[in-house]
Amino acid sequence: MSENKHTPGPWTAVFHDMHNPEDINEGIRDFYTIRDKRNCYIVNVGRVDKATYQDGQHAANARLIAAAPLLLAACVKACTYMVEDIAQVGWLEIEVAEQLQAAIDAAEGESNA
């Protein structure tokens, strides 16, 4: 595992309601920003085109993205624990450890996916 290159957490999802009833693209500017602990912008999540999403999908996507640093840290900790105690784990734990490592590699840009 390499050193983290992403913006350190925690991240938060902040809703922005830029609704303009006179706009022909009504609702197109309702979005979330993901911000770090210094309140610096990381990414926008939301409707940027006329695609239709189910109610709550933008909020769910924003929460998932905002949780990414916590999820990565949990994956690293769990994978490290499982690998260090490999003699005590069974095949299911090995499979889970492999999935965790694949997720960690993808998050750190080390996967071929």
Phi, psi and omega per residue, in radians:
M1 nan 2.330 -3.125
S2 -1.585 2.990 3.077
E3 -1.162 2.452 3.135
N4 -1.069 2.325 3.107
K5 -1.911 -0.094 -3.118
H6 -1.445 2.897 3.066
T7 -1.103 2.233 -3.116
P8 -1.084 2.586 3.077
G9 -1.410 3.117 0.038
P10 -1.361 2.690 3.047
W11 -1.926 2.650 3.074
T12 -2.269 2.679 3.083
A13 -1.816 2.169 -3.108
V14 -2.044 2.162 -3.118
F15 -1.437 2.423 3.078
H16 -2.201 2.082 3.114
D17 -1.793 1.730 -3.116
M18 -1.813 0.513 -3.057
H19 -1.079 2.280 3.075
N20 -2.255 1.865 -3.059
P21 -1.079 -0.323 3.128
E22 -1.534 -0.143 -3.102
D23 -1.367 2.331 3.133
I24 -1.199 -0.375 3.093
N25 -1.725 0.848 -3.039
E26 -0.790 2.245 3.077
G27 1.420 -0.056 -3.030
I28 -1.210 -0.311 -3.107
R29 -1.818 0.247 3.010
D30 -1.442 2.102 -3.052
F31 -2.706 3.033 3.044
Y32 -2.027 2.555 2.911
T33 -1.928 2.478 3.029
I34 -1.712 2.199 -3.060
R35 -2.240 2.636 3.124
D36 -1.513 -3.063 -3.066
K37 -1.166 -0.291 3.064
R38 -1.593 0.045 -3.083
N39 1.237 0.419 3.081
C40 -1.495 2.446 -3.103
Y41 -1.147 2.374 3.042
I42 -1.974 -0.934 -3.082
V43 -2.819 2.717 2.991
N44 -1.657 2.547 3.032
V45 -2.300 2.186 3.105
G46 2.716 -2.924 -3.050
R47 -1.395 2.000 3.122
V48 -1.995 -0.041 3.071
D49 -2.520 -2.933 -3.076
K50 -1.550 0.225 3.113
A51 -1.104 2.531 -3.138
T52 -1.755 2.287 3.095
Y53 -2.080 2.733 3.080
Q54 -1.185 2.669 3.106
D55 -0.952 2.333 3.079
G56 1.488 -0.084 -3.063
Q57 -1.195 -0.697 3.109
H58 -1.106 -0.748 3.131
A59 -1.083 -0.750 3.135
A60 -1.125 -0.740 3.104
N61 -1.090 -0.763 -3.141
A62 -1.100 -0.748 3.113
R63 -1.093 -0.720 -3.139
L64 -1.111 -0.785 3.128
I65 -1.135 -0.753 -3.142
A66 -1.093 -0.507 3.136
A67 -1.429 -0.108 -3.046
A68 -0.912 -0.826 3.133
P69 -1.074 -0.679 3.106
L70 -1.159 -0.739 3.127
L71 -1.109 -0.736 3.117
L72 -1.099 -0.792 3.132
A73 -1.070 -0.706 3.120
A74 -1.147 -0.715 3.112
C75 -1.092 -0.780 3.138
V76 -1.067 -0.805 -3.120
K77 -1.110 -0.801 -3.124
A78 -1.130 -0.755 -3.123
C79 -1.135 -0.764 3.125
T80 -1.053 -0.790 3.128
Y81 -1.053 -0.799 -3.081
M82 -1.177 -0.700 -3.121
V83 -1.230 -0.674 3.120
E84 -1.136 -0.515 -3.093
D85 -1.927 0.634 -3.012
I86 -1.050 -0.504 -3.136
A87 -1.199 -0.394 -3.085
Q88 -1.705 -0.075 -3.060
V89 -1.802 2.707 3.124
G90 -1.712 -2.996 -3.080
W91 -1.105 -0.602 3.137
L92 -1.132 -0.766 3.122
E93 -1.130 -0.650 3.099
I94 -1.117 -0.735 3.104
E95 -1.101 -0.734 3.116
V96 -1.141 -0.738 3.114
A97 -1.061 -0.682 3.100
E98 -1.145 -0.690 3.101
Q99 -1.168 -0.725 3.092
L100 -1.064 -0.784 -3.128
Q101 -1.124 -0.652 3.086
A102 -1.111 -0.704 3.110
A103 -1.158 -0.725 3.105
I104 -1.090 -0.821 3.124
D105 -1.036 -0.721 3.126
A106 -1.131 -0.743 -3.131
A107 -1.153 -0.557 -3.113
E108 -1.624 0.062 3.102
G109 1.301 0.443 -3.115
E110 -1.871 0.094 -3.122
S111 -1.698 2.888 3.087
N112 -1.628 0.052 -3.099
A113 -1.294 nan nan
